[in-house]
Amino acid sequence: MEARSQAVTTPRTPSPAASVTQTIGISTISVNYSRPSVKGRKVWGELVPFGWNNNGTNDAPWRAGANENTVLELSSDAMIEGKKVPAGKYGFFLVINQDNTGEVVLSKDYRSWGHFRYNPSNDQLRAPITVRDHEFTESLTYDFINLTKNGAELVLNWEKKQFPVKIEFDVDEIVMNNAKQELMGQKGFTWQAYSSAANYAIANKVDNDLALSWADQAVNINRNFQTLQVKANALKAAGKSDDADKLMKDAVAIGNENDINNYGYVLLGQGQNDKAIEVFILNTTKFPNSPNTFDSLGEAYVAKGDSKNAIKNFKKALSMNPSGPVKANSEKFLKQLGAM
């Protein structure tokens, strides 16, 4: 038998491997890198030369870490410093100049060992960045800061410098396209999937016609409080408030106690106190043995400024031997109203 020499796995020193991942919407940004330390050395201009430096074949950027390439992976198409970059893996490089100007460079050749085999013909992106002064960081670290719905800054912090790179996704488009694909599969047989897709579109004001179509699909699969509420919301977003109100009356008629109670609080949150009171009163009629329905009605009267009816309903809730949370809530309001 041919003898083979293989070393056991041991820790990598002195620049250990690390990774960081950030989710934006339903997309992810991941960076895999190695972490050199300052160790008292002069970093900028010496350990990391300024500008582009010849690797023996080409002028090359800094590998933005140690050992093999730092690798940036995007799960979806993105905009990096305002330029479109397809989903995939890229070698991630940086440049720093003496005046704190710099560049970010993405290479489609992400498997190479650092900048030594860098070839500009494989570049996916070059974009200018501005390097910032930063508090001292001993070990090179990647992080994500300034998060928004659609993006974040990927930053490299090392020594007293920070390299920011802005990465953005068209989150609504990605979510909507993903929903369309998922609804073509097994999830498309469930009302919950159509409802959640419609809810996202309504909440983010994206393609309300499609939201209404999805809501109709949900209702067709299961006509319940939740699906009728989603369709009502889509109708309201389309400017058909009367149709939405009519549909919500149908929803309330078949809703359970929690459904109706939650809807009442939605109305309170929208400042529609009179409508909320109507809904809470209906709930006390449908579920007259529930202390919670009277407690909630009391809150609605508080919101309207009707102390007399608020006190009446809180006392009614307390007379029904309520659960601990309901009892505590009613007592709290009665004390605030000077009725205890």
N, C-alpha and C positions, 0 to 999 in steps of 0.2 A: 504494500500500500504506500502510495506517495505521501510523504510527510508534508504537512502544511503548517506554516508559522502564522499564528494569529494572536494578536494582543487582546487582552480583555478590555472591556470598556472602563475607562477611568475619567475623572473630571477634566474638563478642558480648562487649562490655565494658560496665560493670566487673564484672558478676555472671555469670560463665560458667555454661553449663548443665552438669549432672552427673546421674548416675544410679547407683543401687545396687540389687542384687538378692540375695535370700537364698532358698535352697531349704530347705523344711521338709518332710520326708517326700518326697512327689513333687509338692508344691505350691510355688508361688513367690510371694514378696512383692517388688514392685518399686516404687521411688520415683524419680520424675523431678522435678528441681528446679533452681533457680538459686542460685548461691553468693555472696551478698554478703559483704564483709569488714568488720571492725570499723573499721579505719583511724583509730584513736584516738578514735572517737566514743563517746558514752554511748549504749548500746544500749537497756537495759531502762528503761522509763518515758519515754524520749524518742524514739529512732529507732523502737522498738517500744513503743507506749503500753501501759500496764497495762490489763487488763480488755477489755471489748468497746467498740468505738469506731464512731461513726456514719460510714457511707460516703456519706452524702447521702440515702440511702433507708432503710437498715436499720442497726441495731447489728450490727457485723461482727467476727469474730475475725481474728487475724493470718494472713497467707497462708503462714507458715512457710517463707519463702524470699524470692525476689525475682522480679520480672517476672510472667509468667502464673502460673496456679495451680500449686502443688506437686501432683503427681498420684500417688496411691497406687493400685497395681493388685494385685488378689488373683486368683490363678488358680483358687482353690477357695473355697467358703464358709468363713468364719473366725469366731472369737470375738475381738473387740477390746475390751479392758478389760471382759471378761465379757459382752459383748453381741453377738448374732449379726449378722453382716454378710455379705450374699450376695457371691459372686464378681463381680468387675467393676472398673471404674475410678472413683475418687472424688477430688474436690478435697480436699486435706488441709490443715486449719487448726489452729492452736493458740492458746491464750489463756494469758497469765501475769498473775498478780496480785501485788501487793506482798508478800504473805505466802508466796510460793512455791507457793500453790495454783494450779491451772490446769485447762484443759479441752482435750480433743481433739475436733475436729469434722470429720465427713466429709460432704461435699456430693455429691449425685448430679450436680450441674452441675460437671463437672471441666474444661470447656473455657474458662471465663471468665478474665478477666485479673485475677488476684489477688482481693483482698477487695472491689474497687470495685463489682462487680456481685453480690456475695454476697446470696442470698435465703434466709432461714431455712426457707421452705416446701420447699426442696430438700434439707434435711438428711436424711441416712441415719442419723447417729449423733451424739450428744453424750455425753461421758463425762468425769468428773473425773480428773485426774492430779495427781501431786505433782512439782513441778519440783525438780531437785537442783542443788546447787552442784557445779562441775566445774572442772577445770584449764582454763586459758585456751586458746581455739581461735579463731584469727584469722578463718579463712574458714568460714562455716556448713557443717556436715558432717552427713550422715545415716550411721548405722551400725547394725549388728545385734549385740546382746550377750546374754549369759546364754542361750545356745542350749540347748534340750532336744529330746527326741524330737518333741514336739508343738508347740513354739513358740519364740518369742524376744521380746526387747524391741527394738522399733525406737526408736532414740534420735536426737534432734537435738541436736548439740553446737554452741554458739556463745557467744562471749565467755566468761563463767564460769558458764554455765548448761547443764543437760542436761534435755531433755524426754523422759521414757520413756513408751512406749506398748506395752502387752503385746498380742501377737498370737498366737493359738493356732489349730491345726487339729485336727480329729479324724482323725489320720493313719491309724489302722487302718481306720476306715470308708471313708476316701477310697481307700486302697490296695485294699481288698477290692472296693469298687464298681468301681474301674477294672479290676481283674483280671477281674471278671465280664464287663465290656464287651469287653475285649481277647480273652477266650476265646470270645466270640461271632464273632470275626473270623478272619483267617487264622492267627493264633497258636494258635487252638483246635484246629488239626490237628497240633500238635507235642507230643511228650511233655515237652519241656523247659519249655514254658509252663505246663502243668498241674503239673509238679513244682515249679517256682519259686513258683507261687501257693500250693500246699499247704505248701511250706516256710515261706513268710511267715506263713501262718495258724498253723502249729504253733509257730514260734518266738515269735510274739507272743500266743499263747493266745487266738486269735480264731476262733470258729465251727469247732470241731474236726470236727463232722459234715460240713461243707462241705470241710474239708481232706481228710478221708478219701475223700470222693466224688471230689475232684480227683486224689488219689493213685491211686484205682482207674482213672480215665480215663488217667492216665499209663501205668500198668501195661498197660492194654488196648492202648495204641498201641505200646508197646515194653517188653517185660518184660526189663529189664536190672538191673544192680546198683543204679544210682541210683534207679530208680523203685521197686524193692522196698524200698530203704532208706527212702525217703520214706513209703511206706505203713506200714512197720514203726514209724517215728517217730509217725505219726498213731495207730496202734493203741496204742502206749505212752502217748501223751497221753490216750487214752480209757480208760486203766487196764487195757488188755489186754496186759500184759507178756509172758505166755506165748505168745500169738499173735505178738507182735512178735519175740520171740526165735526162734521157729520160722521166721518169714519171713526173718529175717536169715541164718539158716543156708542157706536157699535162695539168698539174694543172694550170700553168700560162695562158694557152690558154682559160680556163674557169673561171679564177679568176676575182673578182671585183677589183676596184682600191685599196681598203685597203688591200686586200689579197696580191696583187702583191707588193704594197709598203712595207708591213711588211716583205715579203720574201726578198726584196732587202736589208733591214736593217739587216736581219739575215746573209745574205752573207757578208755585210760589217763587221759585228761583227766577222765573221770567217776569215777576212782578204782577202776574195775573191773579190777584188775591181773590176776587169774586168767583172766578172760574174754579180756583182751587177749593174754595169753601163749598161750592156745589158738588165737586167730586168727593170731598171728605164727608159731606153729609150723606151722599149716596152710599159711601162705604159703611157708615154707621147704620144705615137702613138694611144693607145687604148682610152685614155681619154685626148684629146688635149685641152679641155676647163678647165682643173683643174690646178690652179696655184701650188697646192701642189706637183703634179708630177714633175714639173720643179724644184721646191725648193729641193726636195729629190734628183733629179739627180745632182743638184749643189753640194749637200753634198758628193755624191759619187765621183765627180771629185775632191773635196777638199781632200778626203781620198787618192786619187791616186796621188795628187800633181799637178794636171792639172788646174792651176789657170785660164787660158784663158777660158776654157769651163765651169768652175765653175761660173765665173762672167757672162758669157753669159746666163746661165740658171737661175741664181738668178735674173738678170735683166728681163728676160722673165717672171718669176713668178710675179715680182712687176708690170709689165705692164698689168697684168690681174685682177687688183683690188682684191687682195687676202684677206682672212680673217686676223684678227689681229695677231694670232700666226704665220701664214705663213709669213706675211709681216715683223714681228719682226725678224724672223729667217733669212730671206733673207737679210734684212738690216744689221743684226749682222755680217753675213759672208762677205758681201760686204765691210763693214768697216774694218774687219780683213784683207781682201785682198787688201785694199787701193784703192777700186773702188768707195768710197762715201766720 
